Amino acid sequence: MVPMKDFVYYTAARLLVFFGTFAAVWLVTGFFLEFNNVVVLWVLLISLLISSAISIFALAPLRDKLAIRLQHRAESLKERVEESRRAEDVD
């Protein structure tokens, strides 16, 4: 169950980065523009772009750890499938 824990941490970190970026862009935009539907949409899009760029660099260690754990899990699953195939071939 450890890969799931890593996935939850990574997802939570991504969400925190997004909501922090959204709040910052919202505050900065609030000083200069009057809020309407179009401005909120632009704030959302700008926040998505900025938080994605931040996540690429700042969350790389979490993403790499998650990828390694998932790769190990996939390899062990593949080995178990191969063992069961070999056991069926023997019978």
PDB file of N, CA, C and O in Angstrom:
ATOM      1  N   MET A   1       0.803  -1.198   0.000  1.00  0.00           N
ATOM      2  CA  MET A   1       0.000   0.000   0.000  1.00  0.00           C
ATOM      3  C   MET A   1       0.850   1.269   0.000  1.00  0.00           C
ATOM      4  O   MET A   1       0.300   2.370  -0.026  1.00  0.00           O
ATOM      5  N   VAL A   2       2.138   1.144   0.027  1.00  0.00           N
ATOM      6  CA  VAL A   2       3.003   2.319   0.064  1.00  0.00           C
ATOM      7  C   VAL A   2       2.879   3.168  -1.193  1.00  0.00           C
ATOM      8  O   VAL A   2       2.883   4.394  -1.079  1.00  0.00           O
ATOM      9  N   PRO A   3       2.768   2.576  -2.410  1.00  0.00           N
ATOM     10  CA  PRO A   3       2.619   3.437  -3.582  1.00  0.00           C
ATOM     11  C   PRO A   3       1.371   4.318  -3.505  1.00  0.00           C
ATOM     12  O   PRO A   3       1.381   5.446  -3.999  1.00  0.00           O
ATOM     13  N   MET A   4       0.313   3.825  -2.900  1.00  0.00           N
ATOM     14  CA  MET A   4      -0.893   4.638  -2.771  1.00  0.00           C
ATOM     15  C   MET A   4      -0.633   5.831  -1.861  1.00  0.00           C
ATOM     16  O   MET A   4      -1.112   6.935  -2.120  1.00  0.00           O
ATOM     17  N   LYS A   5       0.127   5.605  -0.801  1.00  0.00           N
ATOM     18  CA  LYS A   5       0.479   6.690   0.114  1.00  0.00           C
ATOM     19  C   LYS A   5       1.288   7.756  -0.622  1.00  0.00           C
ATOM     20  O   LYS A   5       1.044   8.950  -0.447  1.00  0.00           O
ATOM     21  N   ASP A   6       2.242   7.333  -1.437  1.00  0.00           N
ATOM     22  CA  ASP A   6       3.033   8.282  -2.233  1.00  0.00           C
ATOM     23  C   ASP A   6       2.157   9.039  -3.223  1.00  0.00           C
ATOM     24  O   ASP A   6       2.347  10.235  -3.447  1.00  0.00           O
ATOM     25  N   PHE A   7       1.196   8.332  -3.813  1.00  0.00           N
ATOM     26  CA  PHE A   7       0.284   8.979  -4.752  1.00  0.00           C
ATOM     27  C   PHE A   7      -0.548  10.048  -4.048  1.00  0.00           C
ATOM     28  O   PHE A   7      -0.760  11.130  -4.595  1.00  0.00           O
ATOM     29  N   VAL A   8      -1.014   9.752  -2.853  1.00  0.00           N
ATOM     30  CA  VAL A   8      -1.811  10.717  -2.093  1.00  0.00           C
ATOM     31  C   VAL A   8      -0.968  11.932  -1.733  1.00  0.00           C
ATOM     32  O   VAL A   8      -1.438  13.064  -1.846  1.00  0.00           O
ATOM     33  N   TYR A   9       0.276  11.712  -1.301  1.00  0.00           N
ATOM     34  CA  TYR A   9       1.171  12.831  -0.980  1.00  0.00           C
ATOM     35  C   TYR A   9       1.423  13.707  -2.205  1.00  0.00           C
ATOM     36  O   TYR A   9       1.362  14.934  -2.121  1.00  0.00           O
ATOM     37  N   TYR A  10       1.705  13.078  -3.333  1.00  0.00           N
ATOM     38  CA  TYR A  10       1.992  13.833  -4.548  1.00  0.00           C
ATOM     39  C   TYR A  10       0.766  14.625  -5.001  1.00  0.00           C
ATOM     40  O   TYR A  10       0.875  15.795  -5.368  1.00  0.00           O
ATOM     41  N   THR A  11      -0.392  13.983  -4.973  1.00  0.00           N
ATOM     42  CA  THR A  11      -1.623  14.661  -5.379  1.00  0.00           C
ATOM     43  C   THR A  11      -1.951  15.819  -4.446  1.00  0.00           C
ATOM     44  O   THR A  11      -2.341  16.896  -4.895  1.00  0.00           O
ATOM     45  N   ALA A  12      -1.789  15.590  -3.140  1.00  0.00           N
ATOM     46  CA  ALA A  12      -2.032  16.665  -2.171  1.00  0.00           C
ATOM     47  C   ALA A  12      -1.069  17.828  -2.386  1.00  0.00           C
ATOM     48  O   ALA A  12      -1.462  18.991  -2.295  1.00  0.00           O
ATOM     49  N   ALA A  13       0.184  17.515  -2.670  1.00  0.00           N
ATOM     50  CA  ALA A  13       1.166  18.571  -2.923  1.00  0.00           C
ATOM     51  C   ALA A  13       0.809  19.350  -4.183  1.00  0.00           C
ATOM     52  O   ALA A  13       0.931  20.574  -4.206  1.00  0.00           O
ATOM     53  N   ARG A  14       0.369  18.657  -5.229  1.00  0.00           N
ATOM     54  CA  ARG A  14      -0.051  19.342  -6.459  1.00  0.00           C
ATOM     55  C   ARG A  14      -1.230  20.268  -6.194  1.00  0.00           C
ATOM     56  O   ARG A  14      -1.264  21.399  -6.679  1.00  0.00           O
ATOM     57  N   LEU A  15      -2.197  19.779  -5.420  1.00  0.00           N
ATOM     58  CA  LEU A  15      -3.364  20.605  -5.100  1.00  0.00           C
ATOM     59  C   LEU A  15      -2.981  21.816  -4.260  1.00  0.00           C
ATOM     60  O   LEU A  15      -3.492  22.913  -4.482  1.00  0.00           O
ATOM     61  N   LEU A  16      -2.083  21.622  -3.294  1.00  0.00           N
ATOM     62  CA  LEU A  16      -1.635  22.749  -2.474  1.00  0.00           C
ATOM     63  C   LEU A  16      -0.921  23.802  -3.317  1.00  0.00           C
ATOM     64  O   LEU A  16      -1.129  25.001  -3.132  1.00  0.00           O
ATOM     65  N   VAL A  17      -0.085  23.349  -4.236  1.00  0.00           N
ATOM     66  CA  VAL A  17       0.606  24.290  -5.123  1.00  0.00           C
ATOM     67  C   VAL A  17      -0.412  25.044  -5.976  1.00  0.00           C
ATOM     68  O   VAL A  17      -0.304  26.257  -6.152  1.00  0.00           O
ATOM     69  N   PHE A  18      -1.403  24.317  -6.505  1.00  0.00           N
ATOM     70  CA  PHE A  18      -2.404  24.981  -7.335  1.00  0.00           C
ATOM     71  C   PHE A  18      -3.209  25.997  -6.530  1.00  0.00           C
ATOM     72  O   PHE A  18      -3.367  27.138  -6.964  1.00  0.00           O
ATOM     73  N   PHE A  19      -3.720  25.600  -5.363  1.00  0.00           N
ATOM     74  CA  PHE A  19      -4.547  26.523  -4.589  1.00  0.00           C
ATOM     75  C   PHE A  19      -3.740  27.713  -4.075  1.00  0.00           C
ATOM     76  O   PHE A  19      -4.266  28.823  -3.990  1.00  0.00           O
ATOM     77  N   GLY A  20      -2.484  27.498  -3.736  1.00  0.00           N
ATOM     78  CA  GLY A  20      -1.629  28.620  -3.347  1.00  0.00           C
ATOM     79  C   GLY A  20      -1.403  29.579  -4.495  1.00  0.00           C
ATOM     80  O   GLY A  20      -1.452  30.796  -4.320  1.00  0.00           O
ATOM     81  N   THR A  21      -1.156  29.025  -5.671  1.00  0.00           N
ATOM     82  CA  THR A  21      -0.968  29.862  -6.856  1.00  0.00           C
ATOM     83  C   THR A  21      -2.262  30.583  -7.211  1.00  0.00           C
ATOM     84  O   THR A  21      -2.242  31.764  -7.558  1.00  0.00           O
ATOM     85  N   PHE A  22      -3.378  29.883  -7.126  1.00  0.00           N
ATOM     86  CA  PHE A  22      -4.664  30.498  -7.423  1.00  0.00           C
ATOM     87  C   PHE A  22      -4.940  31.665  -6.481  1.00  0.00           C
ATOM     88  O   PHE A  22      -5.388  32.728  -6.911  1.00  0.00           O
ATOM     89  N   ALA A  23      -4.666  31.457  -5.186  1.00  0.00           N
ATOM     90  CA  ALA A  23      -4.893  32.537  -4.208  1.00  0.00           C
ATOM     91  C   ALA A  23      -3.997  33.737  -4.498  1.00  0.00           C
ATOM     92  O   ALA A  23      -4.436  34.884  -4.418  1.00  0.00           O
ATOM     93  N   ALA A  24      -2.728  33.462  -4.837  1.00  0.00           N
ATOM     94  CA  ALA A  24      -1.799  34.559  -5.114  1.00  0.00           C
ATOM     95  C   ALA A  24      -2.220  35.340  -6.359  1.00  0.00           C
ATOM     96  O   ALA A  24      -2.222  36.571  -6.353  1.00  0.00           O
ATOM     97  N   VAL A  25      -2.574  34.624  -7.420  1.00  0.00           N
ATOM     98  CA  VAL A  25      -3.005  35.301  -8.650  1.00  0.00           C
ATOM     99  C   VAL A  25      -4.320  36.035  -8.404  1.00  0.00           C
ATOM    100  O   VAL A  25      -4.514  37.136  -8.918  1.00  0.00           O
ATOM    101  N   TRP A  26      -5.220  35.447  -7.634  1.00  0.00           N
ATOM    102  CA  TRP A  26      -6.496  36.087  -7.308  1.00  0.00           C
ATOM    103  C   TRP A  26      -6.264  37.405  -6.574  1.00  0.00           C
ATOM    104  O   TRP A  26      -6.884  38.421  -6.889  1.00  0.00           O
ATOM    105  N   LEU A  27      -5.353  37.375  -5.584  1.00  0.00           N
ATOM    106  CA  LEU A  27      -5.072  38.595  -4.822  1.00  0.00           C
ATOM    107  C   LEU A  27      -4.433  39.677  -5.692  1.00  0.00           C
ATOM    108  O   LEU A  27      -4.825  40.842  -5.633  1.00  0.00           O
ATOM    109  N   VAL A  28      -3.457  39.286  -6.490  1.00  0.00           N
ATOM    110  CA  VAL A  28      -2.786  40.262  -7.358  1.00  0.00           C
ATOM    111  C   VAL A  28      -3.773  40.832  -8.375  1.00  0.00           C
ATOM    112  O   VAL A  28      -3.778  42.038  -8.624  1.00  0.00           O
ATOM    113  N   THR A  29      -4.597  39.986  -8.956  1.00  0.00           N
ATOM    114  CA  THR A  29      -5.572  40.436  -9.942  1.00  0.00           C
ATOM    115  C   THR A  29      -6.623  41.343  -9.297  1.00  0.00           C
ATOM    116  O   THR A  29      -7.108  42.283  -9.927  1.00  0.00           O
ATOM    117  N   GLY A  30      -6.970  41.060  -8.050  1.00  0.00           N
ATOM    118  CA  GLY A  30      -7.975  41.853  -7.355  1.00  0.00           C
ATOM    119  C   GLY A  30      -7.585  43.305  -7.179  1.00  0.00           C
ATOM    120  O   GLY A  30      -8.451  44.175  -7.083  1.00  0.00           O
ATOM    121  N   PHE A  31      -6.288  43.575  -7.136  1.00  0.00           N
ATOM    122  CA  PHE A  31      -5.837  44.954  -7.001  1.00  0.00           C
ATOM    123  C   PHE A  31      -6.002  45.751  -8.294  1.00  0.00           C
ATOM    124  O   PHE A  31      -6.146  46.973  -8.259  1.00  0.00           O
ATOM    125  N   PHE A  32      -5.982  45.059  -9.434  1.00  0.00           N
ATOM    126  CA  PHE A  32      -5.970  45.758 -10.716  1.00  0.00           C
ATOM    127  C   PHE A  32      -7.252  45.647 -11.529  1.00  0.00           C
ATOM    128  O   PHE A  32      -7.557  46.533 -12.327  1.00  0.00           O
ATOM    129  N   LEU A  33      -8.009  44.563 -11.333  1.00  0.00           N
ATOM    130  CA  LEU A  33      -9.183  44.327 -12.167  1.00  0.00           C
ATOM    131  C   LEU A  33     -10.425  44.104 -11.315  1.00  0.00           C
ATOM    132  O   LEU A  33     -10.344  43.678 -10.163  1.00  0.00           O
ATOM    133  N   GLU A  34     -11.555  44.396 -11.899  1.00  0.00           N
ATOM    134  CA  GLU A  34     -12.826  44.107 -11.262  1.00  0.00           C
ATOM    135  C   GLU A  34     -13.211  42.677 -11.642  1.00  0.00           C
ATOM    136  O   GLU A  34     -13.138  42.302 -12.812  1.00  0.00           O
ATOM    137  N   PHE A  35     -13.619  41.883 -10.658  1.00  0.00           N
ATOM    138  CA  PHE A  35     -13.889  40.474 -10.936  1.00  0.00           C
ATOM    139  C   PHE A  35     -15.206  40.288 -11.670  1.00  0.00           C
ATOM    140  O   PHE A  35     -16.238  40.847 -11.298  1.00  0.00           O
ATOM    141  N   ASN A  36     -15.137  39.480 -12.730  1.00  0.00           N
ATOM    142  CA  ASN A  36     -16.305  38.992 -13.445  1.00  0.00           C
ATOM    143  C   ASN A  36     -15.966  37.592 -13.934  1.00  0.00           C
ATOM    144  O   ASN A  36     -14.892  37.077 -13.626  1.00  0.00           O
ATOM    145  N   ASN A  37     -16.853  36.975 -14.683  1.00  0.00           N
ATOM    146  CA  ASN A  37     -16.640  35.587 -15.111  1.00  0.00           C
ATOM    147  C   ASN A  37     -15.391  35.426 -15.964  1.00  0.00           C
ATOM    148  O   ASN A  37     -14.671  34.436 -15.831  1.00  0.00           O
ATOM    149  N   VAL A  38     -15.133  36.376 -16.825  1.00  0.00           N
ATOM    150  CA  VAL A  38     -13.969  36.278 -17.709  1.00  0.00           C
ATOM    151  C   VAL A  38     -12.677  36.401 -16.915  1.00  0.00           C
ATOM    152  O   VAL A  38     -11.723  35.665 -17.168  1.00  0.00           O
ATOM    153  N   VAL A  39     -12.635  37.303 -15.975  1.00  0.00           N
ATOM    154  CA  VAL A  39     -11.431  37.486 -15.153  1.00  0.00           C
ATOM    155  C   VAL A  39     -11.176  36.241 -14.316  1.00  0.00           C
ATOM    156  O   VAL A  39     -10.029  35.815 -14.176  1.00  0.00           O
ATOM    157  N   VAL A  40     -12.222  35.658 -13.761  1.00  0.00           N
ATOM    158  CA  VAL A  40     -12.061  34.441 -12.960  1.00  0.00           C
ATOM    159  C   VAL A  40     -11.528  33.312 -13.828  1.00  0.00           C
ATOM    160  O   VAL A  40     -10.671  32.548 -13.383  1.00  0.00           O
ATOM    161  N   LEU A  41     -12.015  33.193 -15.049  1.00  0.00           N
ATOM    162  CA  LEU A  41     -11.510  32.168 -15.964  1.00  0.00           C
ATOM    163  C   LEU A  41     -10.036  32.392 -16.278  1.00  0.00           C
ATOM    164  O   LEU A  41      -9.256  31.441 -16.296  1.00  0.00           O
ATOM    165  N   TRP A  42      -9.648  33.643 -16.527  1.00  0.00           N
ATOM    166  CA  TRP A  42      -8.238  33.941 -16.783  1.00  0.00           C
ATOM    167  C   TRP A  42      -7.373  33.654 -15.557  1.00  0.00           C
ATOM    168  O   TRP A  42      -6.263  33.136 -15.685  1.00  0.00           O
ATOM    169  N   VAL A  43      -7.872  33.985 -14.384  1.00  0.00           N
ATOM    170  CA  VAL A  43      -7.131  33.686 -13.147  1.00  0.00           C
ATOM    171  C   VAL A  43      -6.942  32.182 -13.025  1.00  0.00           C
ATOM    172  O   VAL A  43      -5.858  31.722 -12.664  1.00  0.00           O
ATOM    173  N   LEU A  44      -7.973  31.420 -13.318  1.00  0.00           N
ATOM    174  CA  LEU A  44      -7.884  29.959 -13.260  1.00  0.00           C
ATOM    175  C   LEU A  44      -6.857  29.419 -14.253  1.00  0.00           C
ATOM    176  O   LEU A  44      -6.032  28.578 -13.895  1.00  0.00           O
ATOM    177  N   LEU A  45      -6.901  29.893 -15.486  1.00  0.00           N
ATOM    178  CA  LEU A  45      -5.963  29.418 -16.508  1.00  0.00           C
ATOM    179  C   LEU A  45      -4.519  29.810 -16.179  1.00  0.00           C
ATOM    180  O   LEU A  45      -3.608  28.994 -16.318  1.00  0.00           O
ATOM    181  N   ILE A  46      -4.315  31.032 -15.751  1.00  0.00           N
ATOM    182  CA  ILE A  46      -2.965  31.473 -15.387  1.00  0.00           C
ATOM    183  C   ILE A  46      -2.449  30.675 -14.193  1.00  0.00           C
ATOM    184  O   ILE A  46      -1.273  30.313 -14.142  1.00  0.00           O
ATOM    185  N   SER A  47      -3.329  30.405 -13.240  1.00  0.00           N
ATOM    186  CA  SER A  47      -2.934  29.619 -12.073  1.00  0.00           C
ATOM    187  C   SER A  47      -2.555  28.198 -12.463  1.00  0.00           C
ATOM    188  O   SER A  47      -1.594  27.641 -11.933  1.00  0.00           O
ATOM    189  N   LEU A  48      -3.307  27.610 -13.387  1.00  0.00           N
ATOM    190  CA  LEU A  48      -2.970  26.267 -13.863  1.00  0.00           C
ATOM    191  C   LEU A  48      -1.592  26.231 -14.517  1.00  0.00           C
ATOM    192  O   LEU A  48      -0.805  25.319 -14.267  1.00  0.00           O
ATOM    193  N   LEU A  49      -1.308  27.215 -15.348  1.00  0.00           N
ATOM    194  CA  LEU A  49      -0.009  27.259 -16.016  1.00  0.00           C
ATOM    195  C   LEU A  49       1.137  27.459 -15.026  1.00  0.00           C
ATOM    196  O   LEU A  49       2.151  26.765 -15.095  1.00  0.00           O
ATOM    197  N   ILE A  50       0.973  28.397 -14.118  1.00  0.00           N
ATOM    198  CA  ILE A  50       2.033  28.682 -13.151  1.00  0.00           C
ATOM    199  C   ILE A  50       2.234  27.503 -12.203  1.00  0.00           C
ATOM    200  O   ILE A  50       3.370  27.119 -11.922  1.00  0.00           O
ATOM    201  N   SER A  51       1.136  26.928 -11.707  1.00  0.00           N
ATOM    202  CA  SER A  51       1.278  25.807 -10.775  1.00  0.00           C
ATOM    203  C   SER A  51       1.866  24.579 -11.461  1.00  0.00           C
ATOM    204  O   SER A  51       2.582  23.801 -10.830  1.00  0.00           O
ATOM    205  N   SER A  52       1.570  24.399 -12.744  1.00  0.00           N
ATOM    206  CA  SER A  52       2.182  23.279 -13.481  1.00  0.00           C
ATOM    207  C   SER A  52       3.689  23.460 -13.592  1.00  0.00           C
ATOM    208  O   SER A  52       4.452  22.514 -13.396  1.00  0.00           O
ATOM    209  N   ALA A  53       4.109  24.674 -13.904  1.00  0.00           N
ATOM    210  CA  ALA A  53       5.547  24.943 -14.007  1.00  0.00           C
ATOM    211  C   ALA A  53       6.230  24.767 -12.651  1.00  0.00           C
ATOM    212  O   ALA A  53       7.322  24.203 -12.576  1.00  0.00           O
ATOM    213  N   ILE A  54       5.605  25.236 -11.601  1.00  0.00           N
ATOM    214  CA  ILE A  54       6.180  25.074 -10.258  1.00  0.00           C
ATOM    215  C   ILE A  54       6.258  23.597  -9.902  1.00  0.00           C
ATOM    216  O   ILE A  54       7.262  23.144  -9.352  1.00  0.00           O
ATOM    217  N   SER A  55       5.209  22.840 -10.209  1.00  0.00           N
ATOM    218  CA  SER A  55       5.168  21.419  -9.862  1.00  0.00           C
ATOM    219  C   SER A  55       6.244  20.620 -10.585  1.00  0.00           C
ATOM    220  O   SER A  55       6.795  19.669 -10.030  1.00  0.00           O
ATOM    221  N   ILE A  56       6.541  21.002 -11.813  1.00  0.00           N
ATOM    222  CA  ILE A  56       7.568  20.276 -12.572  1.00  0.00           C
ATOM    223  C   ILE A  56       8.900  20.293 -11.827  1.00  0.00           C
ATOM    224  O   ILE A  56       9.593  19.278 -11.761  1.00  0.00           O
ATOM    225  N   PHE A  57       9.250  21.436 -11.272  1.00  0.00           N
ATOM    226  CA  PHE A  57      10.544  21.558 -10.612  1.00  0.00           C
ATOM    227  C   PHE A  57      10.486  21.266  -9.116  1.00  0.00           C
ATOM    228  O   PHE A  57      11.343  20.553  -8.593  1.00  0.00           O
ATOM    229  N   ALA A  58       9.494  21.803  -8.429  1.00  0.00           N
ATOM    230  CA  ALA A  58       9.456  21.693  -6.977  1.00  0.00           C
ATOM    231  C   ALA A  58       9.032  20.301  -6.502  1.00  0.00           C
ATOM    232  O   ALA A  58       9.457  19.855  -5.436  1.00  0.00           O
ATOM    233  N   LEU A  59       8.205  19.619  -7.279  1.00  0.00           N
ATOM    234  CA  LEU A  59       7.704  18.312  -6.852  1.00  0.00           C
ATOM    235  C   LEU A  59       8.396  17.146  -7.545  1.00  0.00           C
ATOM    236  O   LEU A  59       7.911  16.016  -7.488  1.00  0.00           O
ATOM    237  N   ALA A  60       9.507  17.405  -8.189  1.00  0.00           N
ATOM    238  CA  ALA A  60      10.237  16.344  -8.888  1.00  0.00           C
ATOM    239  C   ALA A  60      10.649  15.206  -7.957  1.00  0.00           C
ATOM    240  O   ALA A  60      10.506  14.045  -8.343  1.00  0.00           O
ATOM    241  N   PRO A  61      11.154  15.478  -6.746  1.00  0.00           N
ATOM    242  CA  PRO A  61      11.516  14.350  -5.873  1.00  0.00           C
ATOM    243  C   PRO A  61      10.317  13.459  -5.505  1.00  0.00           C
ATOM    244  O   PRO A  61      10.444  12.235  -5.476  1.00  0.00           O
ATOM    245  N   LEU A  62       9.172  14.060  -5.229  1.00  0.00           N
ATOM    246  CA  LEU A  62       7.979  13.258  -4.924  1.00  0.00           C
ATOM    247  C   LEU A  62       7.534  12.444  -6.132  1.00  0.00           C
ATOM    248  O   LEU A  62       7.170  11.275  -6.003  1.00  0.00           O
ATOM    249  N   ARG A  63       7.566  13.066  -7.302  1.00  0.00           N
ATOM    250  CA  ARG A  63       7.157  12.382  -8.528  1.00  0.00           C
ATOM    251  C   ARG A  63       8.107  11.231  -8.848  1.00  0.00           C
ATOM    252  O   ARG A  63       7.664  10.155  -9.248  1.00  0.00           O
ATOM    253  N   ASP A  64       9.407  11.450  -8.675  1.00  0.00           N
ATOM    254  CA  ASP A  64      10.382  10.396  -8.943  1.00  0.00           C
ATOM    255  C   ASP A  64      10.219   9.231  -7.973  1.00  0.00           C
ATOM    256  O   ASP A  64      10.303   8.070  -8.373  1.00  0.00           O
ATOM    257  N   LYS A  65       9.987   9.537  -6.711  1.00  0.00           N
ATOM    258  CA  LYS A  65       9.774   8.485  -5.708  1.00  0.00           C
ATOM    259  C   LYS A  65       8.534   7.674  -6.056  1.00  0.00           C
ATOM    260  O   LYS A  65       8.552   6.447  -5.971  1.00  0.00           O
ATOM    261  N   LEU A  66       7.464   8.345  -6.443  1.00  0.00           N
ATOM    262  CA  LEU A  66       6.240   7.662  -6.836  1.00  0.00           C
ATOM    263  C   LEU A  66       6.478   6.784  -8.059  1.00  0.00           C
ATOM    264  O   LEU A  66       6.018   5.643  -8.106  1.00  0.00           O
ATOM    265  N   ALA A  67       7.184   7.304  -9.035  1.00  0.00           N
ATOM    266  CA  ALA A  67       7.442   6.541 -10.266  1.00  0.00           C
ATOM    267  C   ALA A  67       8.276   5.299  -9.987  1.00  0.00           C
ATOM    268  O   ALA A  67       8.014   4.233 -10.545  1.00  0.00           O
ATOM    269  N   ILE A  68       9.273   5.432  -9.130  1.00  0.00           N
ATOM    270  CA  ILE A  68      10.121   4.284  -8.798  1.00  0.00           C
ATOM    271  C   ILE A  68       9.314   3.216  -8.076  1.00  0.00           C
ATOM    272  O   ILE A  68       9.428   2.031  -8.391  1.00  0.00           O
ATOM    273  N   ARG A  69       8.500   3.627  -7.110  1.00  0.00           N
ATOM    274  CA  ARG A  69       7.681   2.647  -6.379  1.00  0.00           C
ATOM    275  C   ARG A  69       6.686   1.952  -7.310  1.00  0.00           C
ATOM    276  O   ARG A  69       6.485   0.741  -7.209  1.00  0.00           O
ATOM    277  N   LEU A  70       6.069   2.706  -8.206  1.00  0.00           N
ATOM    278  CA  LEU A  70       5.129   2.094  -9.148  1.00  0.00           C
ATOM    279  C   LEU A  70       5.830   1.149 -10.111  1.00  0.00           C
ATOM    280  O   LEU A  70       5.279   0.115 -10.487  1.00  0.00           O
ATOM    281  N   GLN A  71       7.046   1.507 -10.509  1.00  0.00           N
ATOM    282  CA  GLN A  71       7.806   0.630 -11.397  1.00  0.00           C
ATOM    283  C   GLN A  71       8.150  -0.678 -10.696  1.00  0.00           C
ATOM    284  O   GLN A  71       8.030  -1.747 -11.293  1.00  0.00           O
ATOM    285  N   HIS A  72       8.573  -0.608  -9.445  1.00  0.00           N
ATOM    286  CA  HIS A  72       8.877  -1.820  -8.679  1.00  0.00           C
ATOM    287  C   HIS A  72       7.628  -2.682  -8.513  1.00  0.00           C
ATOM    288  O   HIS A  72       7.689  -3.907  -8.619  1.00  0.00           O
ATOM    289  N   ARG A  73       6.504  -2.032  -8.252  1.00  0.00           N
ATOM    290  CA  ARG A  73       5.261  -2.772  -8.091  1.00  0.00           C
ATOM    291  C   ARG A  73       4.866  -3.457  -9.396  1.00  0.00           C
ATOM    292  O   ARG A  73       4.425  -4.606  -9.380  1.00  0.00           O
ATOM    293  N   ALA A  74       5.018  -2.768 -10.518  1.00  0.00           N
ATOM    294  CA  ALA A  74       4.691  -3.361 -11.815  1.00  0.00           C
ATOM    295  C   ALA A  74       5.623  -4.531 -12.133  1.00  0.00           C
ATOM    296  O   ALA A  74       5.186  -5.545 -12.677  1.00  0.00           O
ATOM    297  N   GLU A  75       6.898  -4.390 -11.797  1.00  0.00           N
ATOM    298  CA  GLU A  75       7.847  -5.477 -12.043  1.00  0.00           C
ATOM    299  C   GLU A  75       7.512  -6.703 -11.201  1.00  0.00           C
ATOM    300  O   GLU A  75       7.588  -7.831 -11.688  1.00  0.00           O
ATOM    301  N   SER A  76       7.141  -6.488  -9.941  1.00  0.00           N
ATOM    302  CA  SER A  76       6.801  -7.636  -9.098  1.00  0.00           C
ATOM    303  C   SER A  76       5.523  -8.308  -9.590  1.00  0.00           C
ATOM    304  O   SER A  76       5.413  -9.533  -9.538  1.00  0.00           O
ATOM    305  N   LEU A  77       4.556  -7.526 -10.066  1.00  0.00           N
ATOM    306  CA  LEU A  77       3.339  -8.098 -10.624  1.00  0.00           C
ATOM    307  C   LEU A  77       3.652  -8.901 -11.886  1.00  0.00           C
ATOM    308  O   LEU A  77       3.097  -9.979 -12.098  1.00  0.00           O
ATOM    309  N   LYS A  78       4.534  -8.372 -12.710  1.00  0.00           N
ATOM    310  CA  LYS A  78       4.932  -9.071 -13.931  1.00  0.00           C
ATOM    311  C   LYS A  78       5.626 -10.387 -13.603  1.00  0.00           C
ATOM    312  O   LYS A  78       5.393 -11.400 -14.262  1.00  0.00           O
ATOM    313  N   GLU A  79       6.483 -10.367 -12.576  1.00  0.00           N
ATOM    314  CA  GLU A  79       7.166 -11.597 -12.159  1.00  0.00           C
ATOM    315  C   GLU A  79       6.176 -12.641 -11.658  1.00  0.00           C
ATOM    316  O   GLU A  79       6.326 -13.827 -11.952  1.00  0.00           O
ATOM    317  N   ARG A  80       5.165 -12.210 -10.903  1.00  0.00           N
ATOM    318  CA  ARG A  80       4.159 -13.157 -10.409  1.00  0.00           C
ATOM    319  C   ARG A  80       3.356 -13.755 -11.557  1.00  0.00           C
ATOM    320  O   ARG A  80       3.018 -14.938 -11.529  1.00  0.00           O
ATOM    321  N   VAL A  81       3.049 -12.939 -12.569  1.00  0.00           N
ATOM    322  CA  VAL A  81       2.318 -13.451 -13.727  1.00  0.00           C
ATOM    323  C   VAL A  81       3.176 -14.465 -14.471  1.00  0.00           C
ATOM    324  O   VAL A  81       2.678 -15.510 -14.890  1.00  0.00           O
ATOM    325  N   GLU A  82       4.445 -14.168 -14.637  1.00  0.00           N
ATOM    326  CA  GLU A  82       5.354 -15.106 -15.322  1.00  0.00           C
ATOM    327  C   GLU A  82       5.490 -16.408 -14.537  1.00  0.00           C
ATOM    328  O   GLU A  82       5.522 -17.485 -15.133  1.00  0.00           O
ATOM    329  N   GLU A  83       5.570 -16.325 -13.217  1.00  0.00           N
ATOM    330  CA  GLU A  83       5.664 -17.536 -12.397  1.00  0.00           C
ATOM    331  C   GLU A  83       4.409 -18.392 -12.548  1.00  0.00           C
ATOM    332  O   GLU A  83       4.498 -19.616 -12.639  1.00  0.00           O
ATOM    333  N   SER A  84       3.253 -17.757 -12.575  1.00  0.00           N
ATOM    334  CA  SER A  84       2.017 -18.527 -12.723  1.00  0.00           C
ATOM    335  C   SER A  84       1.930 -19.145 -14.121  1.00  0.00           C
ATOM    336  O   SER A  84       1.395 -20.244 -14.270  1.00  0.00           O
ATOM    337  N   ARG A  85       2.442 -18.464 -15.137  1.00  0.00           N
ATOM    338  CA  ARG A  85       2.482 -19.037 -16.482  1.00  0.00           C
ATOM    339  C   ARG A  85       3.387 -20.262 -16.535  1.00  0.00           C
ATOM    340  O   ARG A  85       3.043 -21.289 -17.120  1.00  0.00           O
ATOM    341  N   ARG A  86       4.556 -20.123 -15.905  1.00  0.00           N
ATOM    342  CA  ARG A  86       5.497 -21.260 -15.876  1.00  0.00           C
ATOM    343  C   ARG A  86       4.887 -22.427 -15.115  1.00  0.00           C
ATOM    344  O   ARG A  86       5.069 -23.582 -15.501  1.00  0.00           O
ATOM    345  N   ALA A  87       4.167 -22.137 -14.039  1.00  0.00           N
ATOM    346  CA  ALA A  87       3.541 -23.209 -13.260  1.00  0.00           C
ATOM    347  C   ALA A  87       2.451 -23.900 -14.083  1.00  0.00           C
ATOM    348  O   ALA A  87       2.283 -25.115 -13.976  1.00  0.00           O
ATOM    349  N   GLU A  88       1.714 -23.154 -14.896  1.00  0.00           N
ATOM    350  CA  GLU A  88       0.700 -23.750 -15.743  1.00  0.00           C
ATOM    351  C   GLU A  88       1.322 -24.578 -16.847  1.00  0.00           C
ATOM    352  O   GLU A  88       0.770 -25.608 -17.233  1.00  0.00           O
ATOM    353  N   ASP A  89       2.470 -24.143 -17.366  1.00  0.00           N
ATOM    354  CA  ASP A  89       3.146 -24.880 -18.429  1.00  0.00           C
ATOM    355  C   ASP A  89       3.664 -26.216 -17.924  1.00  0.00           C
ATOM    356  O   ASP A  89       3.689 -27.196 -18.669  1.00  0.00           O
ATOM    357  N   VAL A  90       4.078 -26.261 -16.666  1.00  0.00           N
ATOM    358  CA  VAL A  90       4.607 -27.484 -16.086  1.00  0.00           C
ATOM    359  C   VAL A  90       3.492 -28.518 -15.936  1.00  0.00           C
ATOM    360  O   VAL A  90       3.724 -29.707 -16.152  1.00  0.00           O
ATOM    361  N   ASP A  91       2.319 -28.093 -15.579  1.00  0.00           N
ATOM    362  CA  ASP A  91       1.193 -29.031 -15.397  1.00  0.00           C
ATOM    363  C   ASP A  91       0.779 -29.551 -16.708  1.00  0.00           C
ATOM    364  O   ASP A  91      -0.150 -30.355 -16.788  1.00  0.00           O
TER     365      ASP A  91
END
